Amino acid sequence: MNSAGPEIPAKSHGPQGGRSGARALPELRELLFVADHLGGHARVETLATLEHGGFDFPLVAIHLGPNDPRCPALALFGGVHGLERIGTRVVTAYLQTLAQLANWDRGTQALLESTRVLLIPLVNPVGMYLQRRANGNSVDLMRNAPVDAEDMSPWHLFGGHRISPRLPWYRGATGAPMETEAQAVCDWVRREIFPSRVALAVDVHSGYGNLDRLWFPYARSRTPLATLPEIMALKKLLDRTHAHHVYRIEPQSCEYLAHGDLWDYLYDEYRVAQPEGVFTPLTLELGSWIWVKKNWRQAFSPLGIFNPRLPHRERRTLRRHIFLFEFLLRAVRSPSAWAELSAERRERLLSQGLALWYD
């Protein structure tokens, strides 16, 4: 995969006890390069510094728009699983586009006066450096929240387990605190998103299926979530605005159940903190099997299963989802179209959502 790009000088972000991890990880080097050239459009924050193999890997968060966390917000995440490098590259590519638009486009400048864009493009830098799904402690960060799935066999390893860190999808030991990366993401979301009355999040993954899916909670349960009418309204808005979009929108539980999902955990917490608000976390699951189908040799490489290896396919993926992020950014700025529903419309949309996804 042509992921390294041009040689980019690494700069320091946060406390450094060893060598900069940007020297060892192209995706981190690219992210720090972009962050160092955002100028006055953004604020860059290091949430934690992860040490591994003599390198320091910063966990970088980027803020565009107003400082007020009560403003509408779109949050983007990538690289939760270290093998899924393309997720980090997709989020970083959009950050580059948005930063350039903020330089000259009056529409983008006006939008960012009232709407926030929040990004953590690389949640698991150590796992990406090690070329494995889990973090440096062999814990799957998307199975690490203190949430248990309903009616799932304890031997269903794919959904998360506590048997051994030697096996994939390990949740961590019973009673152990959340991993540094997962805890940092949760704390940051509580601080930057929970005060907002309208927010959307997209967490970019790959490695499942041959089409692009947009999943919404729950992963732990097949119970419909409280804001199903708003999600149905958002789906209809996307269908009308981009009639030929490629996404299958569905609850994650339509495909499989999982323990410890961070977005289930944060969605339920937000509902307690903001019972009248609307926070919808989405998982963009890129259909990577189509890349393997077109280039079967990728099936013999761990990275090949999760990432496009040919340069033209990678470029296509990097530009493919920009319209989705732009749509969602406009949606949080204009919530009356989907998030401010009358009682009658909520009831109608609830019936439609139940029929579409749960019957």
N, C-alpha and C positions, 0 to 999 in steps of 0.2 A: 504493500500500500504506500502510495506517495504521501505520507503524512508529515514528513519532516519539514518540507518546504525549504526556503532559503535559510542559510545559517544566520541565526538571530542572536545578538549578544544578550546574555542573561543579566538581569539586574536584581538587586536585593529587594525582597518584600518581606517585612517582618524580621524578627530576631533570627540570626543565623549562627548555629553552633557548629556547622560543618559546611561542606560544599553545597552550592546551590543545586537543588534538584532539577532546575531548568537545563542544566548541562546534560542530564541523563534522560530527559523526557521531552521529546519534541512538542507534544501538545501543551505542556506547561510553558515551554519556551515561547511558543506562539502566543499563548494567552497573556503572558507577562509583557511581551512586546506590544501587543494591542493595548493593554492597560496603561503602559507607560506613554502611549501616544494619544490618549483620550482628551488631553488638554482640560479645559474647564467644563466639559460636558458631563463629567462623571466623577464619582468618588470611589476610591479603591480601598478596600479593607481586608486585612488578613485575619481570618477568624481563628486560625490555629496554625501551628507549624508542626509538621509530622516528620519525625526523624527515622531514617531507615538506610542502612548500608553506607553510613557516612555522609548521606545527603540530607538536606533540609528541604521539605516539600511544603510550601505554603498553601493553605486552603483559602482561596481568594474569592471575595464577594465584590460585586460592582453595582453601584447605584447610579441611575440616571433619573433626572426629574427632580421634583421638590424634595426638601428634607422632611416634610410632614408625613409621617406614616399613616395618617388618616386618609390620604389621597388614594384614589383608585390605583391598583397595581397589577402589573403582569410580571410574574417571576418565572425565570427559565433556569433549568438545572441539567447538567450532563455529567457523564463519567462516574455515575454511582457504582457501576460495575467496571472493573479495570479492563476487561477484555473489549468493552464496547466503546472503543476510541472514537467512533464516528459521532456519537452523541455529543462529546465535548467539542468536536470540530464543527458540528451543526450550530451549536449555541454560540461559539466564538465567531463563526462566519456572520451570524445575524448581528452580533455586537459590532463587528466591523462595519456592516452596512448601516446600522442605526447611527453610529458615531459619524459616519460620513454624511448622512442625510442631515444630521443636526448642524453640520457646518454651513449648509447652503439652502436647505429646504425650509421655507417658512411654515409649511404645514406641520412638519416634524417639530420645529422649534416651538410652535404654539401648543402642540400636543403635549410636549414635555414640560410645559409650564404648569400643567394641572394633573398630569398622569405620571406615575413612576414605572420604570423598568428596572427590575432587580435580577441579577444573574449570579449564579455559582456554576460556571461552566465545567469545573473539574472537581467533583466531590471526593473522589478516591484516587489521588495522585500516586500513592504508594502502590496500590493494586495495579494501576496502569503501568507503572514502572516495572513491576514484577511480572506483568503479562498474565494476570489471573483475575478471576471474577471478584474475589474477596479482597479485604484490605490487608494491611501488614500483619494483623493478628488472625488471619484466616477466617474472618467473620464476614458474612454477606450483609452488607449495610441495608439492603432492602428487605431483610428478614430480622432486623435488629430491634425494632420497636417493641415495647411491652404490650403487644396485642396478640391474642390467640385466635386462630380461625375456628369457625364453628363446624362441627360434624365432619372433621377431617381425620383420616387414619393417622396414627402416630408414625407409621412407616412410610408415609408419603413424603419422601425426602425432598422432592422438588419444591414443595411448599414451605420448607424450612424445618430444621430439626436441631436437637441439642446432643446428638449422639457423639460426634467427634469433629474437631476442626480439620481432620484429615479428609473429611467428606465434603463435597460442595454443598452449598445452601445452608451452611452452619449458622445458627442464630446467635451463638454465644452461650455461655454457661448460665444455668438457672440462677436468677438473683443478681447477676453481674450488672454493673452499670452499662448504659449504652456506650458504644464505641465513640471515640473522640469526634470522628467525622459526622456520625449520625446525630450526636448531641449538639454539635456546632450548628448543623443545618436546622434542627428543631428550635434551638434558642434564637437563631437569626430569623426564622419564619415568625416566631412569636413576637419578636421585637418589631420587625419590619412589615408584616402583613396583617397580624391579628387586629391592630387598631383600625384597619380599613373596612368600610362597609361593603365594598365590592372588590374582589380580587380573583385572579386566575393564575394558576401555575401550570407549567408544562415541564415534565421530567422526561428527557429523551433517552430511550433505550433501543437496543437492537437484539436480534437473535431469535425471533419467534415469528413463524408464519411467512407467507409469501405476499402479504399486502400490509399496508401501513394502517395501524389501528390507533384510535384515541380511546384510551380506557379511563373510566372514572370510578371512584370507590363504589362498592367495597371490594377489596381483595379477600377479606376475611369472612365474608358472609354474602349470601344471596338475598339478604334483606334489602329492599329499596331504601335509598338514602333520603333524608328529609328534603333536600333541595332537588329532587328529581324533576319537578316542573320547570325549574330554571335551566337545568341541563337539557331538557327536551326543547325548551325555547331557544337555547343557544345552538343546538343541533339544527333546528329549523332555520335559524338565521344564517348559519353557515351554508346550508343547502340552497337557500335562496340567493345568497350573495355570490357563492362560488358553486354554481350548479354542477360543474364537472370535477369537483374535488375527488381525491382518491381515498379518503379515510373511511374506515369502518368505525363508527362510534358505538361504544357498548360498555357496560360495567365489566371490570376485570373478571368478576366471578363467572361471566359467561364462558371464559376460557379455562380458568383454574382458580382454586383457592390457595391462599398463602398466609402463613403466620408472619407477624412482625412488620407489616407494611407501614412505612413511615407516613404515607399519605392518609391511610385510614386513621392512624393515630392523631395526626395534626388536624384532619377534617373534624373529628369528634371533639377535639379540644377547642377548635374555633367555634363550633356550635354552642359550646358552653360560654365562651368569652363574648361572642357576638351573636346571640340567638336571632336577631333581626337582620344580620348581614348575610352575604352570599360569598363564600370562598369555595371555588371549584378547582381542586387539583386534578390535572389530567396527566396521563402517561402516554407519550408518543412512542409507540412500539414499532420501530422500523422493520418492515418485512424483509429480513436479510436472506431468507431462503431463496429469493429470486436471484440474488447475486451468486449464490452457490450453484443454482440450477444453470445459470449462464456460463459459469466457469467452475466446473465440478472439482477442479484441483484444489479449490479453496476448502473443500470439506476435510482435507487432510491437515489443515492448519487451524489451531485454536483461534487465532485472530481472523482467519479467513471466514469462519462461520458467522462472525459478528460484524464484519466490515467489508465494504467494497474494496477490492484490491487493484482494479484497473483504474488509471487516472480519470478517464472520461466518466466512469460510473461514480467515482467519488465527487467529481465536480457537479454532476447532475444531482447527487444527493444533497450537496451543500447549498444548492440554489432552490431545491424542490420545495422546501418548507418555509421559506421566507414569507410567502403570501399568508400562510397560516398564522405566523407570529404577528404579522401586520393586522390581520383580521381580529385576532384576540386583543391586541392593544387598543384598537378602536372600539371593541366591544366593552372593555372595562371603562373606557371614557364615556360611552353612551349606554348606560345600563338600562335605560327605559325600554329598550328594544327587547330585553330578555330577562332582566333581573328585578324589575319593578312591576310585578304582575298583580292584577286584580284578583279577588277571590274566585270569581267565575272562571277567569282564564287559567288560574292555577289548577282548579279542579279538572278542567278539560285537558290540560297538558299532562296532569298526573295520570289520567285514564289512558292517554295515548302512550305515555312512557311505560306504564305497566304492561300494556298490550304488546308493545314493540320488544321490550327487553326481558320481561319476567313471566309472561304467559307461556 
